Amino acid sequence: MLAWKRLWAMNDDIKGVFRLFTAPHEADTVKGGGAGHPVGVNNEGGGKDSKSYSITQLIGLILGPALFFLIYFFFKPEGLSAEGIAILASTVWIATWWITEALPIPVTSLMPLVLFPMTMGLDIKETASAYGDENIFLFMGGFIIALAMEKWNLHRRIALGIISVIGVTMDRIVLGFMVATGFLSMWISNTATAMMMVPIGLAIIAQISEAVKDDPTIDTSKENFKFGKALMLGIAYSASVGGIATLIGTPPNTLLAGAISKIYGVEITFAGWMMFGVPFAWTFIFVIWIYLTKFALKSEIKTLPGGKAVIHAEQKKLGKASYEEIMVFIVFITAAFAWITRSFLLQGFFPGLSDGVIAMIFAIVLFAIPSVNKKGDHLMDWNTAVQLPWGVLLLFGGGLAIAAGFKSSGLSEWIGSQLGGLAGVHLFVLILAVATLIIFLTEI
């Protein structure tokens, strides 16, 4: 029973990392259970029997193997190998269980290890090697650095520092929160960043609401307070968009890089991703800021009453930067420098250096540097490291195993040949159609 609950907790961690909450009052639900999740499965273990299934889960539980059976035994298209059919059937089963959450997502992510060898689609060695892909260790190292920042409260100091510098007008406060959130989201998971920024934002909103409560022209109710809405939406959007900027900013980035490496043999470097991701992310953060503050939710208040004082009060609570914060910051900056310069500078001295190796180097360094203020502790300890989202890493492995199966079996080439009818479709239309489909799927 306990193991079952832990698996569902890992499932919720994955959903929390991939799906940013849309309103501050929903933050607590990220860890408690989501759509398609048994109501009784939570950290406390109360409610319904944790072995129960929702209607969606029951449908998925039956539909997955049923589709596998139909495809594996009755789908015999011309030009597709037996291995390709096996990989296709297995992938449909896995995808069905992922979408419906018939089993916890991390458990379903292990199914390629069973289905691919059993159906002769891909041998066990090739399948298992996907779970040790370099990109998984890149993301693991990034998570460890992020956990070290959170352990010593460095992320909060960075956020407050950015906000205090940008200004105290209403629009600039929103911009400050968005810039701080976007920057942190480049290195820390979107959800963790947003959940750290929301309490600070709520403190600002409460301060303003109290200051203008006697003004009859300003509605400060939760439903109609424009500044509050703009600030909360700004945090949510910038947390999502900021994650696009770096390879470790959000799980889909690493998954895409790994899939491209598996299928096409093309490496996307950390610096190469940033050349595309940073301009894209920051352009859209500013576009969203302009839209929120100038058009959609233009605030009735121009200057933030007492807002700067709230920020300074929060900074004062932190006190002076500790030795541990300074050392974690040095490790973080050095790792970022190494990732950015690796392809055109560092590899000249260390040809075998990769982004994953860099991530592991600095993750290990954090374990090696002792703390000064907490005797017996280090910048990173294993009790903190076990908070890593292991379920997300298993999900990466499952996705990369599927990518390897597609390439090895010839399934990817066969699918490409079936799309020949789209050759005349304009690239913009094709991208728009794919993007629309993906957006729809992320809402499920």
Secondary structure as GFF3:
##gff-version 3
##sequence-region A 1 444
A	DSSP	alpha_helix	2	18	.	.	.	ID=ss1
A	DSSP	three_ten_helix	24	30	.	.	.	ID=ss2
A	DSSP	alpha_helix	55	74	.	.	.	ID=ss3
A	DSSP	alpha_helix	82	100	.	.	.	ID=ss4
A	DSSP	alpha_helix	105	108	.	.	.	ID=ss5
A	DSSP	alpha_helix	112	118	.	.	.	ID=ss6
A	DSSP	alpha_helix	124	129	.	.	.	ID=ss7
A	DSSP	three_ten_helix	130	132	.	.	.	ID=ss8
A	DSSP	alpha_helix	134	151	.	.	.	ID=ss9
A	DSSP	alpha_helix	154	166	.	.	.	ID=ss10
A	DSSP	alpha_helix	170	185	.	.	.	ID=ss11
A	DSSP	alpha_helix	190	211	.	.	.	ID=ss12
A	DSSP	alpha_helix	226	242	.	.	.	ID=ss13
A	DSSP	alpha_helix	251	264	.	.	.	ID=ss14
A	DSSP	alpha_helix	270	290	.	.	.	ID=ss15
A	DSSP	pi_helix	291	296	.	.	.	ID=ss16
A	DSSP	alpha_helix	307	318	.	.	.	ID=ss17
A	DSSP	alpha_helix	323	341	.	.	.	ID=ss18
A	DSSP	three_ten_helix	346	348	.	.	.	ID=ss19
A	DSSP	alpha_helix	355	368	.	.	.	ID=ss20
A	DSSP	alpha_helix	382	385	.	.	.	ID=ss21
A	DSSP	alpha_helix	390	409	.	.	.	ID=ss22
A	DSSP	alpha_helix	411	418	.	.	.	ID=ss23
A	DSSP	three_ten_helix	420	422	.	.	.	ID=ss24
A	DSSP	alpha_helix	427	442	.	.	.	ID=ss25
###
